[in-house]
């Protein structure tokens, strides 16, 4: 079942929030459009407001959301970002994956899009102010900015930006928490993304945290090891900044939390997993 009664209640609230900033085109909105023959378009470099915003020039822009920001209880309710416009859209040649490492046993992973020829990712193009875009970036630390062009469900081409986690920092085979994936499912339902896309999301059941004694111990240990992993993260970041990194493909992304997360997962793989079991793989 795609949505529980609790989620349905939440969706009713988020729909009211979403409708407050209106529908962009006739026939586009929540449960109010014909999706027959929804087109797609290849992601590519663009000009205009997206390029100016990516270069730091003040400009409003379209932002393609695919993860928890689909859910207006997150975007509007928690983050205080109320877009001017919103259009359900498709990004071609990218796929959705959960390879952004989080915290073992609690929030194993988060979403990113990855270049995948022939694939597509469904989401929402939000039209936001520069200040709102800055707020979004503050709450999505560690991601790179990619310029993309999507096609809305109503057929419009829309140039904008999205957030892509660096390839060299991803960890494959992780599962999102049940809490996190349910937020995405609610958002997809809220914006009436295609049944095919919602069915795809429904296949991702999510990692149920803190259900067993081993998980509880693992979560406590992971949290208790944060001072240790913080030291490792500082060391990792310093070696990158000073140019002494031994990684074969060091990333240009030097966000401290990224290094902290990577160091925590390194300890999970070498110490915690053999003793307490897997803390977040898709098969756990």
Secondary structure as UniProt FT lines:
FT   HELIX           5..19
FT   TURN            20..21
FT   TURN            26..27
FT   TURN            30..31
FT   TURN            36..37
FT   HELIX           49..54
FT   TURN            55..56
FT   STRAND          61..65
FT   HELIX           68..70
FT   HELIX           73..78
FT   STRAND          85..103
FT   TURN            104..106
FT   STRAND          107..128
FT   HELIX           130..139
FT   TURN            141..142
FT   STRAND          143..152
FT   TURN            153..154
FT   STRAND          157..165
FT   HELIX           167..169
FT   TURN            172..173
FT   HELIX           178..190
FT   TURN            191..192
FT   HELIX           195..202
FT   TURN            209..210
FT   HELIX           213..224
FT   HELIX           226..242
FT   TURN            248..249
FT   HELIX           256..267
FT   HELIX           268..272
FT   HELIX           273..276
FT   TURN            282..283
//
